Amino acid sequence: MRERIDKTRRPVFSRRALMLGGVKMAMFTGLVGRMYYLQVVEGEQYRVKADENRISLRFLAPPRGRLLDRHGKQIARNRQNFRVLIIPEQAKDIPKTLEQLNEIVPIGERERQRVLREVRRKRQFVPITVVDNLTWAEFSRINVRIPDLPGIDLDVGDTRAYPFSDYLAHVVGYVAPVSERDLKEGGSDPLLELPGFRIGKRGLEKRFDTKLRGDAGTQRVEVNAYGRVIRELSRTEGRSGEDIQLTIDTELQQFVMDRLGDESAAAVVMDIHTGDVLALASVPSFNPNAFNVGLTSREWKDLQRNPRKPLNNKAIAGRYPPGSTFKMVVILAALDAGVIKSGHQVYCNGKTQLGRGVFHCWKRGGHGMMNITEALAQSCDVFLYDIALKVGVDRIAAMAERFGLGTQLLPDLPGESSGLVPTTAWKEAAIGESWQKGETLIVGIGQGYLLTTPLQLATMTARLANGRFAVEPRIVKPGKNEKVAPFAELGVSKEALDFAREGMRRVMQKKRGTARAYQIKRKGWEMAGKTGTAQVRRITAAERESGVLKNEELAWRERDHALFVAFAPSDKPKYAMAVIVEHGGSGSKTAAPIARDIMRRTQELDPSAKRSRNKGAKASLRDGEQG
């Protein structure tokens, strides 16, 4: 019986075993198939993903290109940045560590709070900058105490430095950290994503930022599951930024800035043949190194609230009535149009009547009989009223534009103003009113709607002194293989230009010249110039009757602007310049002596003058040896 029962159960057991084995075989086959699919068919894809988790590709910032002056001096360079980092996971007590560090180098409460915020926000193994731009002495002191500072790590990187500080701040500009707006506007450049990376924010640093920053390098590092770096696998250095050479002469630039002193002023010096801008100064200035390190909110507010506007580049962005420095343009327009002849004369009795309006000359009793050159030498307003009315504002404007006024001239430097040269059509479009004859008289002496920049006035003077070409200013030297287009012809008659230049010579060298006291007396270095005084307030008839107040009697903001333009040497011109002193009073008393000193120094630094001095020194040495 038992034998029979066992025989009946054996087939059932065999079927179950077979079914179970089949299921296991199917599962095993599926597992093998899946493994084959993952490891063979999709193997390459998952191998790449695994490597991406294990290997991290990081970008490296290349050295930023330098800015050099015309003689190769570095005016923007890179220097070592000694900095202190803290690695949170290695620090036992971060506040205590920061307090110990503060005993060696000052760390403000604001910086400590920033570090603690970053500690909470970032992973514990990520280094956080505590303080940077340390001196070597400070860095060394921390190195000595490093065993007592758990979690502190020392690092040496690069930072931007401006060795000439505020002397070239408005030209060079500065770099600063990348903002959210910069990220949106910067496209796909990976450098902008790097922590601590800085870009140009102002001046030439901004204009040539892409060239100066170069191309990113790459670094392949192996990391663990937490993202901590284990080792570096490979490194490809990036392409350094390009060096850019300027036309600026740093020695002359320093002299100009120092000579302008504590005024609110600007000055531009140009080579009249090449257009090279040798000096472009605006005071007061600011320290660009402070922007790289980081300004406090108080420092930023002080710069913004300063009434003399240190952040404004007055040389290219300041807009001023040119005053009497514009009179050469009016005379050239009248001669060019043929409305006056070379012998034109006007009697000045101190005022001109136009309808019921009276327009006064700066000299209350008048100048008497004036011709073209004497009208410039003595800056007679009545003479200019006469010819301005004859030639009209539109022809004056056309001549002004030929001399560089009313347009932007220096595209390499951001922030330049185009000024304003008014015409009848401009007033109709901008104000909706017809042009009046009295406004023509006012424009004739460089006032009214007319606005210019110091750079434009220097360019106007350079073209006048050059006499043939409409020279254009440049602040970046062309490359060795870069072709420079020739300047356009000025298209003004030599006779007309001779009258204007002779009038400017008489300003400096004749008895009644308005700036005769400030001539350069060295032979061959003589200067020709033109004074200008631009009113910033209206003088009432009552004040004229009682006596016009002197500038010294007025508040600073109500004083006239002082201007001066010049070229030298007067017989063979090579350099042109313009100076403006905001609310400086008289052009002859304030701007002219500054211009004289700058032009004399410009000629002293001329390469031919230096060679002559060196030859003289060698000759004296030989004579001494023979004696």
HUJO-V948832 format. One record per run of one state. SS is the DSSP state (helix for helix, strand for strand, loop for the rest). FROM is the first residue (numbers start at 0). TO is the last residue. If there is no record, write none. Layout:
BEGIN
ss=<SS/SS>
from=<FROM/FROM>
to=<TO/TO>
END
This chain:
BEGIN
ss=<loop/helix/loop/helix/strand/loop/strand/loop/strand/helix/loop/helix/loop/helix/loop/strand/loop/helix/loop/strand/loop/helix/loop/helix/loop/strand/loop/helix/loop/helix/loop/strand/helix/loop/helix/loop/strand/loop/strand/loop/strand/loop/strand/loop/strand/loop/helix/loop/strand/loop/strand/loop/helix/loop/helix/loop/helix/loop/strand/loop/helix/loop/strand/loop/strand/loop/strand/loop/strand/loop/helix/loop/helix/loop/helix/loop/strand/loop/helix/loop/helix/loop/strand/loop/helix/loop/strand/loop/strand/loop/strand/loop/strand/loop/helix/loop/helix/loop/strand/loop/helix/loop/helix/loop/helix/loop/strand/loop/strand/loop/helix/loop/helix/loop>
from=<0/1/41/42/54/60/66/68/73/87/90/93/102/108/121/126/134/135/148/151/161/164/167/168/172/173/177/179/185/189/193/197/202/207/208/213/214/215/216/223/228/236/238/239/243/246/249/260/264/271/275/283/287/293/296/305/313/317/319/320/322/337/345/348/350/354/356/360/367/370/371/377/380/391/392/402/419/420/423/430/436/444/450/452/453/466/468/469/473/474/475/476/488/489/493/509/515/518/526/534/540/546/550/553/555/558/560/568/574/581/586/604/606/626>
to=<0/40/41/53/59/65/67/72/86/89/92/101/107/120/125/133/134/147/150/160/163/166/167/171/172/176/178/184/188/192/196/201/206/207/212/213/214/215/222/227/235/237/238/242/245/248/259/263/270/274/282/286/292/295/304/312/316/318/319/321/336/344/347/349/353/355/359/366/369/370/376/379/390/391/401/418/419/422/429/435/443/449/451/452/465/467/468/472/473/474/475/487/488/492/508/514/517/525/533/539/545/549/552/554/557/559/567/573/580/585/603/605/625/626>
END
